[in-house]
Amino acid sequence: MNTSTNGAQRSSARSLGEAMSELAVTLQQHYTSVEDTLQSITDSAMTLIPGTTDASVTLVIERRSVESRAATSDTAREIDHIQNRLREGPCLDAVWEHHTVQISDTDREDRWPSFAPAAAAAGVRSMLCFQLYTHGDNLGALNLYSDTYGAFDDDAVQVGTLVATHGAIALIAAEHEDQMQSALATRDVIGQAKGIIMERYDVTAARAFEMIRTLSQDWNISVAELADTIARREDPGPPQPT
């Protein structure tokens, strides 16, 4: 191998390494919400993975509800909806069974007899799907689409695996952050509701919380929902049957 080829390969590797480092920083520092993280993953896939013309993330919530998220185009969103409706396709297989699933030619694909013709009719010629993460009952896949036959080669698989790995770590962290923010917000609302009851009925903080808890059971609503109603000084309505 000549010197110029070696230099080009080193330059390419260095560029990819720099791009992946920037991706890691972006995913872990600049985006904290789940939606921002998902969008960053698909945007990065479009930029970094050769052959990609569209991208999306498929999330399976509690192993039942299939959602298309952060799609970069209407085509990507349509393909996700087709898979959800037919309950077959490479993205779902990547979520449930395999780490990586690839279609080189949707016109000749026979593993998904209903999905493949529908994808071809939508203008998708090849696909590459990565299992993004499995976290409890929630699963996800990173989906790449191309309007060219055989668009995804070994380099695309390698870079896609790195993007999916970084994305999975960032997505789990973002979900944890969202849960923490939600818990803090709920705690604040309960604190406000307790304060209102303490002032109105001249009771201690412990007794105020006991009143909220008991009333939430009697009215068949959650403590957080009742606390929010009290904090907004609204009437939750008549008790619901348990």
GUDREN-303251 format. One line per field, with one value per atom (N, C-alpha, C): residue number from 1; residue in one letter; chain; atom name; x negated, y, z negated. Coordinates in steps of 0.05 Angstrom, whole numbers, always signed. Atoms other than C-alpha are relative to their C-alpha. Layout:
pos NUM:...
code a:...
unit A:...
site CA:...
u X:...
v Y:...
w Z:...
# end
This chain:
pos 1:1:1:2:2:2:3:3:3:4:4:4:5:5:5:6:6:6:7:7:7:8:8:8:9:9:9:10:10:10:11:11:11:12:12:12:13:13:13:14:14:14:15:15:15:16:16:16:17:17:17:18:18:18:19:19:19:20:20:20:21:21:21:22:22:22:23:23:23:24:24:24:25:25:25:26:26:26:27:27:27:28:28:28:29:29:29:30:30:30:31:31:31:32:32:32:33:33:33:34:34:34:35:35:35:36:36:36:37:37:37:38:38:38:39:39:39:40:40:40:41:41:41:42:42:42:43:43:43:44:44:44:45:45:45:46:46:46:47:47:47:48:48:48:49:49:49:50:50:50:51:51:51:52:52:52:53:53:53:54:54:54:55:55:55:56:56:56:57:57:57:58:58:58:59:59:59:60:60:60:61:61:61:62:62:62:63:63:63:64:64:64:65:65:65:66:66:66:67:67:67:68:68:68:69:69:69:70:70:70:71:71:71:72:72:72:73:73:73:74:74:74:75:75:75:76:76:76:77:77:77:78:78:78:79:79:79:80:80:80:81:81:81:82:82:82:83:83:83:84:84:84:85:85:85:86:86:86:87:87:87:88:88:88:89:89:89:90:90:90:91:91:91:92:92:92:93:93:93:94:94:94:95:95:95:96:96:96:97:97:97:98:98:98:99:99:99:100:100:100:101:101:101:102:102:102:103:103:103:104:104:104:105:105:105:106:106:106:107:107:107:108:108:108:109:109:109:110:110:110:111:111:111:112:112:112:113:113:113:114:114:114:115:115:115:116:116:116:117:117:117:118:118:118:119:119:119:120:120:120:121:121:121:122:122:122:123:123:123:124:124:124:125:125:125:126:126:126:127:127:127:128:128:128:129:129:129:130:130:130:131:131:131:132:132:132:133:133:133:134:134:134:135:135:135:136:136:136:137:137:137:138:138:138:139:139:139:140:140:140:141:141:141:142:142:142:143:143:143:144:144:144:145:145:145:146:146:146:147:147:147:148:148:148:149:149:149:150:150:150:151:151:151:152:152:152:153:153:153:154:154:154:155:155:155:156:156:156:157:157:157:158:158:158:159:159:159:160:160:160:161:161:161:162:162:162:163:163:163:164:164:164:165:165:165:166:166:166:167:167:167:168:168:168:169:169:169:170:170:170:171:171:171:172:172:172:173:173:173:174:174:174:175:175:175:176:176:176:177:177:177:178:178:178:179:179:179:180:180:180:181:181:181:182:182:182:183:183:183:184:184:184:185:185:185:186:186:186:187:187:187:188:188:188:189:189:189:190:190:190:191:191:191:192:192:192:193:193:193:194:194:194:195:195:195:196:196:196:197:197:197:198:198:198:199:199:199:200:200:200:201:201:201:202:202:202:203:203:203:204:204:204:205:205:205:206:206:206:207:207:207:208:208:208:209:209:209:210:210:210:211:211:211:212:212:212:213:213:213:214:214:214:215:215:215:216:216:216:217:217:217:218:218:218:219:219:219:220:220:220:221:221:221:222:222:222:223:223:223:224:224:224:225:225:225:226:226:226:227:227:227:228:228:228:229:229:229:230:230:230:231:231:231:232:232:232:233:233:233:234:234:234:235:235:235:236:236:236:237:237:237:238:238:238:239:239:239:240:240:240:241:241:241:242:242:242
code m:m:m:n:n:n:t:t:t:s:s:s:t:t:t:n:n:n:g:g:g:a:a:a:q:q:q:r:r:r:s:s:s:s:s:s:a:a:a:r:r:r:s:s:s:l:l:l:g:g:g:e:e:e:a:a:a:m:m:m:s:s:s:e:e:e:l:l:l:a:a:a:v:v:v:t:t:t:l:l:l:q:q:q:q:q:q:h:h:h:y:y:y:t:t:t:s:s:s:v:v:v:e:e:e:d:d:d:t:t:t:l:l:l:q:q:q:s:s:s:i:i:i:t:t:t:d:d:d:s:s:s:a:a:a:m:m:m:t:t:t:l:l:l:i:i:i:p:p:p:g:g:g:t:t:t:t:t:t:d:d:d:a:a:a:s:s:s:v:v:v:t:t:t:l:l:l:v:v:v:i:i:i:e:e:e:r:r:r:r:r:r:s:s:s:v:v:v:e:e:e:s:s:s:r:r:r:a:a:a:a:a:a:t:t:t:s:s:s:d:d:d:t:t:t:a:a:a:r:r:r:e:e:e:i:i:i:d:d:d:h:h:h:i:i:i:q:q:q:n:n:n:r:r:r:l:l:l:r:r:r:e:e:e:g:g:g:p:p:p:c:c:c:l:l:l:d:d:d:a:a:a:v:v:v:w:w:w:e:e:e:h:h:h:h:h:h:t:t:t:v:v:v:q:q:q:i:i:i:s:s:s:d:d:d:t:t:t:d:d:d:r:r:r:e:e:e:d:d:d:r:r:r:w:w:w:p:p:p:s:s:s:f:f:f:a:a:a:p:p:p:a:a:a:a:a:a:a:a:a:a:a:a:a:a:a:g:g:g:v:v:v:r:r:r:s:s:s:m:m:m:l:l:l:c:c:c:f:f:f:q:q:q:l:l:l:y:y:y:t:t:t:h:h:h:g:g:g:d:d:d:n:n:n:l:l:l:g:g:g:a:a:a:l:l:l:n:n:n:l:l:l:y:y:y:s:s:s:d:d:d:t:t:t:y:y:y:g:g:g:a:a:a:f:f:f:d:d:d:d:d:d:d:d:d:a:a:a:v:v:v:q:q:q:v:v:v:g:g:g:t:t:t:l:l:l:v:v:v:a:a:a:t:t:t:h:h:h:g:g:g:a:a:a:i:i:i:a:a:a:l:l:l:i:i:i:a:a:a:a:a:a:e:e:e:h:h:h:e:e:e:d:d:d:q:q:q:m:m:m:q:q:q:s:s:s:a:a:a:l:l:l:a:a:a:t:t:t:r:r:r:d:d:d:v:v:v:i:i:i:g:g:g:q:q:q:a:a:a:k:k:k:g:g:g:i:i:i:i:i:i:m:m:m:e:e:e:r:r:r:y:y:y:d:d:d:v:v:v:t:t:t:a:a:a:a:a:a:r:r:r:a:a:a:f:f:f:e:e:e:m:m:m:i:i:i:r:r:r:t:t:t:l:l:l:s:s:s:q:q:q:d:d:d:w:w:w:n:n:n:i:i:i:s:s:s:v:v:v:a:a:a:e:e:e:l:l:l:a:a:a:d:d:d:t:t:t:i:i:i:a:a:a:r:r:r:r:r:r:e:e:e:d:d:d:p:p:p:g:g:g:p:p:p:p:p:p:q:q:q:p:p:p:t:t:t
unit A:A:A:A:A:A:A:A:A:A:A:A:A:A:A:A:A:A:A:A:A:A:A:A:A:A:A:A:A:A:A:A:A:A:A:A:A:A:A:A:A:A:A:A:A:A:A:A:A:A:A:A:A:A:A:A:A:A:A:A:A:A:A:A:A:A:A:A:A:A:A:A:A:A:A:A:A:A:A:A:A:A:A:A:A:A:A:A:A:A:A:A:A:A:A:A:A:A:A:A:A:A:A:A:A:A:A:A:A:A:A:A:A:A:A:A:A:A:A:A:A:A:A:A:A:A:A:A:A:A:A:A:A:A:A:A:A:A:A:A:A:A:A:A:A:A:A:A:A:A:A:A:A:A:A:A:A:A:A:A:A:A:A:A:A:A:A:A:A:A:A:A:A:A:A:A:A:A:A:A:A:A:A:A:A:A:A:A:A:A:A:A:A:A:A:A:A:A:A:A:A:A:A:A:A:A:A:A:A:A:A:A:A:A:A:A:A:A:A:A:A:A:A:A:A:A:A:A:A:A:A:A:A:A:A:A:A:A:A:A:A:A:A:A:A:A:A:A:A:A:A:A:A:A:A:A:A:A:A:A:A:A:A:A:A:A:A:A:A:A:A:A:A:A:A:A:A:A:A:A:A:A:A:A:A:A:A:A:A:A:A:A:A:A:A:A:A:A:A:A:A:A:A:A:A:A:A:A:A:A:A:A:A:A:A:A:A:A:A:A:A:A:A:A:A:A:A:A:A:A:A:A:A:A:A:A:A:A:A:A:A:A:A:A:A:A:A:A:A:A:A:A:A:A:A:A:A:A:A:A:A:A:A:A:A:A:A:A:A:A:A:A:A:A:A:A:A:A:A:A:A:A:A:A:A:A:A:A:A:A:A:A:A:A:A:A:A:A:A:A:A:A:A:A:A:A:A:A:A:A:A:A:A:A:A:A:A:A:A:A:A:A:A:A:A:A:A:A:A:A:A:A:A:A:A:A:A:A:A:A:A:A:A:A:A:A:A:A:A:A:A:A:A:A:A:A:A:A:A:A:A:A:A:A:A:A:A:A:A:A:A:A:A:A:A:A:A:A:A:A:A:A:A:A:A:A:A:A:A:A:A:A:A:A:A:A:A:A:A:A:A:A:A:A:A:A:A:A:A:A:A:A:A:A:A:A:A:A:A:A:A:A:A:A:A:A:A:A:A:A:A:A:A:A:A:A:A:A:A:A:A:A:A:A:A:A:A:A:A:A:A:A:A:A:A:A:A:A:A:A:A:A:A:A:A:A:A:A:A:A:A:A:A:A:A:A:A:A:A:A:A:A:A:A:A:A:A:A:A:A:A:A:A:A:A:A:A:A:A:A:A:A:A:A:A:A:A:A:A:A:A:A:A:A:A:A:A:A:A:A:A:A:A:A:A:A:A:A:A:A:A:A:A:A:A:A:A:A:A:A:A:A:A:A:A:A:A:A:A:A:A:A:A:A:A:A:A:A:A:A:A:A:A:A:A:A:A:A:A:A:A:A:A:A:A:A:A:A:A:A:A:A:A:A:A:A:A:A:A:A:A:A:A:A:A:A:A:A:A:A:A:A:A:A:A:A:A:A:A:A:A:A:A:A:A:A:A:A:A:A:A:A:A:A:A:A
site N:CA:C:N:CA:C:N:CA:C:N:CA:C:N:CA:C:N:CA:C:N:CA:C:N:CA:C:N:CA:C:N:CA:C:N:CA:C:N:CA:C:N:CA:C:N:CA:C:N:CA:C:N:CA:C:N:CA:C:N:CA:C:N:CA:C:N:CA:C:N:CA:C:N:CA:C:N:CA:C:N:CA:C:N:CA:C:N:CA:C:N:CA:C:N:CA:C:N:CA:C:N:CA:C:N:CA:C:N:CA:C:N:CA:C:N:CA:C:N:CA:C:N:CA:C:N:CA:C:N:CA:C:N:CA:C:N:CA:C:N:CA:C:N:CA:C:N:CA:C:N:CA:C:N:CA:C:N:CA:C:N:CA:C:N:CA:C:N:CA:C:N:CA:C:N:CA:C:N:CA:C:N:CA:C:N:CA:C:N:CA:C:N:CA:C:N:CA:C:N:CA:C:N:CA:C:N:CA:C:N:CA:C:N:CA:C:N:CA:C:N:CA:C:N:CA:C:N:CA:C:N:CA:C:N:CA:C:N:CA:C:N:CA:C:N:CA:C:N:CA:C:N:CA:C:N:CA:C:N:CA:C:N:CA:C:N:CA:C:N:CA:C:N:CA:C:N:CA:C:N:CA:C:N:CA:C:N:CA:C:N:CA:C:N:CA:C:N:CA:C:N:CA:C:N:CA:C:N:CA:C:N:CA:C:N:CA:C:N:CA:C:N:CA:C:N:CA:C:N:CA:C:N:CA:C:N:CA:C:N:CA:C:N:CA:C:N:CA:C:N:CA:C:N:CA:C:N:CA:C:N:CA:C:N:CA:C:N:CA:C:N:CA:C:N:CA:C:N:CA:C:N:CA:C:N:CA:C:N:CA:C:N:CA:C:N:CA:C:N:CA:C:N:CA:C:N:CA:C:N:CA:C:N:CA:C:N:CA:C:N:CA:C:N:CA:C:N:CA:C:N:CA:C:N:CA:C:N:CA:C:N:CA:C:N:CA:C:N:CA:C:N:CA:C:N:CA:C:N:CA:C:N:CA:C:N:CA:C:N:CA:C:N:CA:C:N:CA:C:N:CA:C:N:CA:C:N:CA:C:N:CA:C:N:CA:C:N:CA:C:N:CA:C:N:CA:C:N:CA:C:N:CA:C:N:CA:C:N:CA:C:N:CA:C:N:CA:C:N:CA:C:N:CA:C:N:CA:C:N:CA:C:N:CA:C:N:CA:C:N:CA:C:N:CA:C:N:CA:C:N:CA:C:N:CA:C:N:CA:C:N:CA:C:N:CA:C:N:CA:C:N:CA:C:N:CA:C:N:CA:C:N:CA:C:N:CA:C:N:CA:C:N:CA:C:N:CA:C:N:CA:C:N:CA:C:N:CA:C:N:CA:C:N:CA:C:N:CA:C:N:CA:C:N:CA:C:N:CA:C:N:CA:C:N:CA:C:N:CA:C:N:CA:C:N:CA:C:N:CA:C:N:CA:C:N:CA:C:N:CA:C:N:CA:C:N:CA:C:N:CA:C:N:CA:C:N:CA:C:N:CA:C:N:CA:C:N:CA:C:N:CA:C:N:CA:C:N:CA:C:N:CA:C:N:CA:C:N:CA:C:N:CA:C:N:CA:C:N:CA:C:N:CA:C:N:CA:C:N:CA:C:N:CA:C:N:CA:C:N:CA:C:N:CA:C:N:CA:C:N:CA:C:N:CA:C:N:CA:C:N:CA:C:N:CA:C:N:CA:C:N:CA:C:N:CA:C:N:CA:C:N:CA:C:N:CA:C:N:CA:C:N:CA:C:N:CA:C:N:CA:C:N:CA:C:N:CA:C:N:CA:C:N:CA:C:N:CA:C:N:CA:C:N:CA:C:N:CA:C:N:CA:C:N:CA:C
u -17:+0:-18:+18:-29:+5:-1:-42:+25:-23:+15:+25:-24:+66:+0:+2:+40:+8:-6:+45:+30:-29:+117:+15:-14:+137:-3:+4:+105:+17:-16:+140:+29:-28:+207:+6:-3:+198:+0:+1:+179:+25:-24:+239:+24:-21:+286:-3:+4:+255:+8:-7:+263:+31:-29:+335:+15:-12:+352:-4:+6:+319:+20:-19:+361:+28:-26:+423:+4:-2:+409:+5:-3:+401:+28:-26:+464:+22:-21:+507:+0:+1:+483:+2:+0:+479:+20:-16:+519:+30:-28:+584:+6:-8:+618:+27:-27:+690:-1:-2:+710:+4:-5:+737:-24:+24:+674:-21:+20:+631:+7:-8:+672:-6:+4:+668:-30:+28:+593:-11:+9:+585:+6:-7:+622:-15:+15:+588:-29:+27:+520:-2:+0:+538:+0:-1:+555:-28:+25:+488:-23:+24:+441:+1:-2:+468:+3:+0:+452:+25:-23:+512:+27:-25:+565:+14:-16:+620:+22:-20:+671:-6:+5:+670:+23:-20:+716:-8:+4:+719:+27:-24:+771:-2:+0:+789:+24:-21:+829:+4:-5:+860:+16:-12:+876:+6:-2:+867:+27:-26:+934:+2:-4:+938:-24:+23:+894:+3:-1:+877:-23:+20:+839:-8:+10:+795:-23:+22:+748:-6:+4:+760:-10:+12:+720:+16:-16:+773:+27:-26:+845:-3:+4:+818:-8:+8:+783:+23:-23:+845:+21:-19:+888:-9:+10:+843:+4:-4:+846:+30:-29:+922:+8:-6:+925:-8:+9:+884:+18:-17:+927:+27:-26:+991:-2:+3:+965:-12:+14:+927:-22:+23:+868:-18:+19:+805:-27:+27:+730:-4:+3:+737:+11:-12:+783:-18:+18:+736:-25:+23:+678:+6:-9:+717:+2:-7:+739:-21:+16:+689:-29:+27:+626:-12:+13:+575:-1:+2:+569:+16:-15:+617:-3:+5:+604:+17:-13:+643:-16:+16:+602:+18:-17:+660:+29:-28:+733:+17:-15:+757:-4:+7:+723:+2:+0:+733:+24:-22:+774:+4:-3:+765:+26:-24:+823:+18:-15:+872:+20:-18:+921:-14:+14:+873:-17:+19:+821:+12:-12:+867:+11:-10:+898:-23:+23:+829:-10:+9:+809:+19:-19:+873:-3:+5:+855:-26:+25:+788:-25:+23:+743:-12:+13:+693:-17:+16:+648:+3:-3:+650:-21:+19:+604:+10:-12:+631:-17:+16:+594:+17:-12:+620:-13:+11:+612:-5:+4:+624:+24:-22:+666:-3:+1:+683:+26:-24:+732:+20:-21:+797:+0:+2:+776:-24:+21:+737:-1:+2:+712:-18:+16:+682:-6:+8:+644:+3:-7:+670:-12:+12:+633:+13:-13:+665:-16:+14:+637:+18:-15:+668:-18:+19:+609:-2:+4:+602:-28:+26:+546:-16:+13:+531:-19:+15:+503:-21:+22:+435:-11:+11:+390:-7:+6:+367:+25:-25:+439:+9:-7:+451:-18:+19:+389:+6:-5:+403:+28:-27:+477:+0:+2:+459:-10:+11:+418:+20:-20:+473:+22:-21:+525:-10:+11:+479:+0:+0:+468:+28:-27:+541:+15:-13:+564:-8:+10:+521:+13:-11:+545:+31:-29:+619:+7:-6:+618:-5:+5:+586:+21:-21:+638:+26:-24:+695:-2:+4:+666:+3:-2:+660:+29:-28:+732:+15:-13:+754:-6:+9:+714:+15:-14:+744:+29:-29:+814:+4:-2:+802:-3:+4:+776:+24:-24:+836:+23:-22:+884:-4:+6:+849:+7:-6:+855:+30:-29:+930:+12:-10:+943:-7:+7:+905:+18:-19:+949:+27:-27:+1012:+0:+2:+988:+1:+1:+974:+28:-27:+1044:+18:-16:+1076:-8:+9:+1032:+11:-9:+1052:+30:-30:+1126:+11:-12:+1138:-17:+17:+1082:-9:+10:+1051:-30:+29:+979:-5:+7:+942:+7:-6:+949:+30:-29:+1024:+11:-9:+1032:-5:+6:+998:+19:-19:+1042:+27:-26:+1103:+0:+2:+1079:+1:+1:+1064:+27:-26:+1130:+21:-19:+1170:-5:+6:+1134:+11:-12:+1156:+30:-30:+1228:+10:-9:+1231:-11:+11:+1193:-16:+19:+1140:-27:+27:+1065:-6:+8:+1032:-10:+11:+995:+22:-22:+1059:+17:-16:+1097:-16:+17:+1038:+0:+0:+1036:+27:-26:+1111:+2:+0:+1103:-18:+19:+1043:+12:-13:+1084:+27:-25:+1143:+24:-23:+1190:+15:-16:+1246:-3:+4:+1229:+26:-25:+1303:+9:-10:+1344:-18:+17:+1309:+7:-3:+1298:+2:-3:+1319:-26:+24:+1261:+6
v -24:+0:+25:-23:+67:+20:-19:+126:+17:-17:+169:-14:+15:+113:-2:+1:+104:+27:-26:+179:+5:-4:+180:-15:+17:+123:+12:-12:+157:+25:-24:+222:-6:+8:+186:-9:+10:+150:+22:-22:+214:+17:-16:+251:-15:+15:+195:+0:-1:+193:+27:-27:+268:+3:-3:+264:-16:+16:+208:+13:-14:+246:+24:-22:+307:-9:+11:+264:-8:+8:+235:+24:-25:+305:+12:-12:+330:-15:+16:+272:+1:+2:+273:+27:-26:+348:+20:-21:+390:-7:+7:+351:-16:+14:+330:-14:+12:+315:-24:+24:+250:+8:-8:+285:+12:-13:+327:-22:+22:+264:-17:+15:+225:+15:-16:+281:+2:-1:+286:-26:+26:+212:-3:+2:+214:+20:-20:+278:-9:+10:+247:-23:+23:+184:+10:-11:+226:+11:-13:+262:-20:+17:+205:-27:+28:+140:+2:-2:+133:-14:+11:+121:+7:-6:+146:+24:-22:+189:+8:-5:+184:-17:+15:+161:+5:-2:+149:-18:+18:+116:-13:+14:+63:-7:+6:+58:-19:+18:+1:+5:-7:+24:-22:+21:-29:-25:+23:-81:-2:+0:-61:+22:-23:+9:+6:-6:+21:+29:-28:+94:+7:-11:+129:+27:-25:+184:+12:-15:+237:-7:+6:+218:+25:-22:+261:+7:-6:+259:-14:+14:+239:-29:+27:+178:-18:+16:+152:-5:+2:+165:-20:+18:+129:-29:+27:+67:-11:+8:+64:-7:+5:+68:-26:+25:+12:-24:+22:-33:-4:+2:-17:-12:+10:-31:-30:+28:-96:-18:+15:-117:-18:+14:-139:+20:-17:-109:-1:+1:-101:+16:-16:-46:-15:+16:-90:-24:+23:-149:+10:-10:-105:+6:-5:-85:-26:+23:-154:-22:+24:-205:+4:-2:-180:+27:-26:-126:+17:-15:-108:-16:+12:-122:+18:-15:-102:-10:+6:-99:+14:-12:-89:+8:-5:-91:-7:+5:-82:-15:+13:-107:-30:+29:-175:-12:+10:-181:-18:+18:-241:-7:+6:-242:+12:-14:-193:+4:+0:-209:+23:-22:-154:+27:-25:-100:+8:-7:-103:+14:-14:-86:+28:-26:-29:+20:-17:-1:+8:-6:-6:+21:-19:+30:+28:-26:+86:+13:-11:+96:-9:+9:+60:-24:+22:+14:-17:+15:-7:+11:-8:-5:-13:+11:-15:+8:-5:-22:-12:+8:-26:-1:-1:-47:+22:-24:+18:-6:+7:-6:-17:+13:-51:+8:-11:-19:-7:+9:-57:-9:+7:-62:+18:-18:-7:-7:+8:-22:+21:-20:+19:-10:+6:+14:+25:-21:+63:-10:+9:+58:+19:-15:+81:-8:+5:+87:+12:-11:+98:-4:+3:+110:-13:+14:+71:-29:+28:-4:-5:+7:-34:+24:-25:+33:-3:+2:+7:-23:+19:-27:-6:+7:-53:+25:-25:+18:+12:-10:+39:-15:+16:-19:+6:-6:-3:+27:-26:+71:+1:+1:+57:-13:+14:+10:+20:-20:+66:+21:-20:+117:-11:+12:+69:-4:+4:+53:+26:-26:+126:+10:-8:+140:-14:+15:+85:+10:-10:+110:+27:-26:+181:-1:+1:+161:-11:+10:+121:+22:-22:+180:+21:-21:+228:-9:+10:+183:+2:-2:+180:+29:-28:+256:+9:-7:+264:-10:+12:+217:+16:-15:+256:+27:-26:+322:-3:+5:+293:-5:+6:+267:+25:-26:+335:+18:-16:+370:-10:+12:+322:+6:-6:+332:+29:-28:+408:+5:-3:+403:-10:+12:+358:+19:-19:+408:+24:-23:+465:-8:+8:+425:-4:+3:+407:+27:-27:+481:+12:-11:+500:-12:+14:+447:+8:-8:+465:+27:-27:+538:+0:-1:+525:-14:+17:+471:+0:-2:+488:-28:+27:+419:-1:+4:+393:-10:+9:+374:-30:+28:+300:-5:+4:+306:+10:-10:+347:-21:+21:+292:-23:+22:+240:+6:-9:+280:-3:+3:+282:-29:+28:+208:-13:+12:+188:+9:-11:+234:-11:+10:+208:-29:+27:+137:+2:-2:+159:+10:-12:+198:-16:+18:+143:+15:-14:+190:-1:+2:+191:+24:-22:+232:+24:-22:+273:+16:-13:+288:+17:-14:+308:+24:-22:+351:+22:-21:+387:+15:-13:+400:+19:-17:+428:+24:-22:+470:+21:-19:+500:+9:-7:+507:-5:+8:+469:-23:+22:+421:-24:+24:+350:-13:+12:+334:-22:+20:+279:-25:+24:+216:-20:+21:+161:-27:+26:+90:-16:+16:+44:-27
w +0:+0:+0:-2:+19:-22:+22:-27:+1:-2:+0:-10:+9:-13:-31:+29:-84:-12:+11:-95:+1:-3:-69:-21:+20:-115:-28:+26:-175:-3:+1:-157:-4:+3:-150:-28:+27:-216:-20:+19:-251:+2:-3:-222:-13:+12:-244:-30:+29:-313:-12:+10:-321:+1:-3:-296:-22:+21:-345:-28:+25:-402:-4:+2:-386:-5:+5:-383:-29:+28:-452:-18:+16:-481:+4:-6:-446:-14:+11:-469:-31:+29:-541:-14:+13:-554:+11:-11:-506:+0:-1:-506:-26:+24:-570:+2:-3:-549:+18:-18:-516:+29:-27:-455:+14:-12:-444:+5:-3:-453:+25:-24:-402:+26:-24:-352:+6:-4:-363:+12:-10:-350:+30:-28:-283:+17:-14:-262:+4:-2:-277:+20:-19:-238:+28:-27:-177:+8:-6:-182:+2:+3:-201:+15:-11:-170:+30:-30:-95:+11:-14:-50:-11:+13:-97:+12:-10:-67:-19:+20:-124:-25:+24:-196:-20:+22:-256:-23:+23:-323:-6:+8:-339:-30:+28:-413:-5:+9:-443:-30:+27:-508:-14:+16:-560:+17:-18:-505:+15:-14:-474:+21:-17:-445:+17:-18:-384:+10:-7:-371:+19:-18:-314:-11:+13:-343:+16:-12:-316:+29:-29:-243:+14:-15:-195:+25:-23:-141:-2:-1:-125:+9:-9:-89:-23:+23:-151:-19:+17:-192:+12:-13:-141:-2:+1:-140:-29:+28:-217:-4:+4:-215:+15:-15:-162:-16:+17:-207:-24:+23:-266:+7:-8:-227:+8:-9:-196:-21:+21:-259:+11:-10:-217:+13:-13:-189:-14:+11:-202:-26:+25:-255:-24:+22:-297:-7:+5:-289:-15:+14:-311:-29:+28:-373:-15:+15:-392:+0:-4:-365:+6:-10:-332:-6:+5:-344:+26:-25:-270:+21:-22:-212:+25:-24:-140:+23:-25:-75:+22:-22:-11:+24:-23:+38:-8:+9:+16:+22:-22:+85:-1:+1:+73:-28:+28:-2:-5:+5:-24:-30:+29:-100:-11:+9:-109:+24:-26:-52:+2:-1:-71:-1:+4:-93:+24:-20:-38:+25:-23:+21:-8:+9:-20:-2:+2:-35:+28:-27:+38:+14:-12:+59:-11:+13:+10:+9:-10:+46:-15:+15:-4:+13:-14:+30:-18:+19:-28:-28:+28:-104:-17:+20:-163:-28:+26:-234:-22:+23:-300:-25:+26:-367:-16:+13:-405:-30:+28:-476:-9:+14:-520:-29:+27:-587:-13:+13:-629:+21:-20:-589:+24:-22:-541:+18:-20:-477:+22:-22:-419:+22:-23:-350:+16:-18:-306:+29:-27:-235:+21:-22:-172:+26:-25:-104:+23:-23:-34:+25:-25:+34:+22:-18:+65:-8:+6:+71:-10:+11:+29:-10:+9:-3:-23:+25:-68:+2:-1:-67:-28:+26:-122:-17:+14:-139:-13:+11:-149:-24:+23:-195:-24:+22:-236:-12:+11:-243:-13:+12:-256:-27:+26:-312:-21:+19:-345:-7:+5:-337:-18:+16:-365:-29:+27:-425:-15:+14:-442:-5:+3:-430:-23:+21:-476:-28:+26:-534:-6:+4:-524:-5:+3:-518:-27:+27:-583:-20:+19:-618:+2:-4:-588:-13:+13:-611:-30:+29:-681:-9:+7:-681:+0:-2:-659:-24:+23:-714:-26:+23:-765:-1:-1:-742:-6:+6:-744:-30:+29:-815:-16:+15:-838:+3:-5:-806:-17:+16:-840:-30:+28:-907:-6:+4:-899:-2:+0:-883:-25:+25:-942:-24:+21:-986:+0:-2:-960:-12:+10:-974:-30:+29:-1044:-14:+12:-1058:-1:-1:-1036:-21:+20:-1080:-29:+27:-1140:-8:+6:-1135:-3:+1:-1122:-24:+21:-1174:-26:+24:-1224:-10:+6:-1222:+5:-4:-1222:+29:-27:-1158:+3:-1:-1174:+2:-1:-1186:+27:-26:-1122:+22:-20:-1081:-3:+6:-1115:+11:-11:-1095:+31:-29:-1022:+8:-7:-1021:-4:+5:-1052:+20:-19:-1006:+28:-27:-945:+3:-1:-963:+2:+0:-977:+27:-25:-911:+24:-21:-872:+20:-17:-844:-13:+12:-854:-19:+18:-909:+16:-15:-857:+14:-14:-818:-20:+20:-881:-10:+9:-905:+20:-21:-838:+0:+1:-843:-24:+24:-914:+4:-5:-893:+18:-19:-836:-11:+13:-885:+17:-16:-841:-14:+12:-860:+19:-17:-834:+8:-7:-829:-19:+19:-861:-1:+2:-886:+21:-20:-835:-13:+12:-850:+2:+0:-869:+11
# end
